[in-house]
Amino acid sequence: MNASVFVPVFVAAFPALFMVILVAGEAALRRQKIDMQGAPSIDKRLFYLSKLAMVVPWAAMFLQSLGVSLSLSAVPQTLKWTSLALWAAGFSLAIVGRFGLGSSFRVGCAKEETALRTDGIFRLSRNPIYVGLNATLLASTLYTLNPVVLLVGAGVSAVHHRIILAEEACLRRMFGQAYEDYCLRVGRYV
């Protein structure tokens, strides 16, 4: 398979796999009578807008991979391959983080008791899913060298940071000292 076919398939496969895992995970949790939809930790409109806005950089990366030039200047091959590696690493990290949360995964703050996950990937980062998703936004920016992609990605990352801070407050209320101790051992991002 040549690069003109491989790259778009590669680029499309990761977000598609991530979305399938989220949807299948929600269905599995629903069968267990668990509501994956937690309470938005910040303003509901901003919370959901940030989730939807991630699609803009992802779509831009896909279009660029198809040969639709969104760049204001030529993207060096080295930067393209670096961003493809970052893309794969970012989605892989988000997927590992999602699986690591198991039935404790929530979009927002849990409405009921869950388990505090501190094992696996959560030994390295308290927020591997957000780290991974932010890596995909950076990959999109580097791959397209498009200022709109940069602005949308930076905006989404800024809102995600606000979400993380608010979710930390939820986790402190739920888990108390156990969460405080975890925060002392593991960094918010790395």
N, C-alpha and C positions, 0 to 999 in steps of 0.2 A: 504494500500500500504506500503510495507516494505521500509526501508531506501535504500536498494540497487537499487530500482526502483525510489523511490521518489527523491533522491538527483540528479541523472543525469537529470531528467525531470525538476526539480527546477532550476538547473544550466543552462540548455539549454533555458528555457523559457524566462529568462530575456533579454539576448542579442537578441533573436529572436523577442521579443516584441519591444525592442528598435529599431531594424532595420525596422520592419514593420511600426512603427510610423514615422521614418524618411522618408521611401519611400512613405507612404501614405501622409505625410505632404508635401513632394515635389510635388506629383501629385496634391494635393489640391491647393498649391501655383501656380503651372503652369496653372491650370484652371483659376486662378485670374490674369494671365499674369504677375506673379512675379517669377523672377529667384532666386531660393534658393542658387545657386552657386555664392557666392561673389568672390572677388579677393583674392587669397592667400595673407595672411599678411606677410609671410616670403617666402624664396625661395620655389617655387612651388613643387619641388621634395621632399624637406624635409617636407613640409606641408602635402602632400598626403601620404608620407611614414609613417608619424606618425599616420595618420588615419588608414592606413592598418595594421601597426604593432600592434595595439591594439588587433587584432585577435589572435596573438600568445599567450599572457597570457590567453585570454579567452578560446582558444582551449585547452591549457594545463590544465586549471581548469576542463573543460569538460572531457578530457581524464582521469584525476585523479579521477573524480567522477564516471567514468565507471569502475574503478579498475585498470587502467593502471598506475602503479606506476612510477611517474617522480621524486619522492623525493629521496634525498640522505640519508635521515634518516626518521624514523617513525614520522608521523604527529600526535600529541596528539589530541584526540577527541575534547577537549575543543577548540583547535585552529581551527579545522575543522568547528565546529558549529559557532565559532566567525566569521570566514571568510565567511561562508554562509550568516550570518546576514549582514555583511559588503557588500557582493555581492548584496543582495536584496536592501539594503539601497542606495548603489551607483547607481544602475540602476534606482531605484525609484526617486532619486534626479535628475538624468539626464533627465528622462521622464517628471517630473514636470517642470523642467527648459525649456525643449523643448516646452511643451504646454504653459508655461508662456510667451514665446516669440511670440507665435502666428505667424502672418504674417511678423513679424520683424526678424524671424530666418534666418540666413545666414551661410553658410560654408565659413568663411573668412570675409573680409570687404565688407559691402554692396556697391553695385555699384550705388544705387539710394537711395533716402530718405526713412528712416524707422522711427519707433517710438522708443524713449528711454524708455525701460521698467524698472521701479523702484518699481513696486508693487509686491504683492504675494511673491514668494520665493526670488525675487530680492531685498527684504528688508533685507534679511539675508546674501546674497552673490551676488557679481557682476558676478560671474561665476559658478553658480550651476551645469551646465552641465559638465564643466571640473572637478569640485570637485567630482561629482558623478563618472565620468569615471576614475579619479585617484583612487577613493575608490575601483573600480572594479579591477584595476591593483594591488593594495595592497592586496585585497582579494585573487586574483590568486596566488600571491607570498606566502601568508601565508598558503593557502590551499595545495600548492604543495611543499613548501620549496625547490624550485629548483632555483639554482643560475642564470640559463639562463633566467628564467621567471622574476627574480628580475632585471637583467640587462636590458632586453627589457622593462619592466615596468618603470624602472627608466629613461631609455632613452626617452621613450614616454612622461613621465611626464615632463622631462626637455624641450623637444621640445614644449609641450603644454604651458609651462610657457613662452617661447619665443613668441609663437603665441599670448598668452593673452597680453603680453606687447605691441606687434605690433598692436593688435586689439584695445587696449586702445588708441593708438595714432590716429587710424581711428575715434574712437568715440569722442575723443576730437575735431577733425576737424569738425565732423558732428554736434555735440551738444553743443560745447563750454562750457560756464559757467554752463549750466544745468548739464552736465556730471561731471564737476569739483565739483560742490556741492554734487552730488550723491556720488562721490568718498570719500568725506569728511565724509559722513554719513554711508557708507557701505564698508566693507573690500573687498579686491580683492577676497579672498577665503571664509573667514568667518567673 
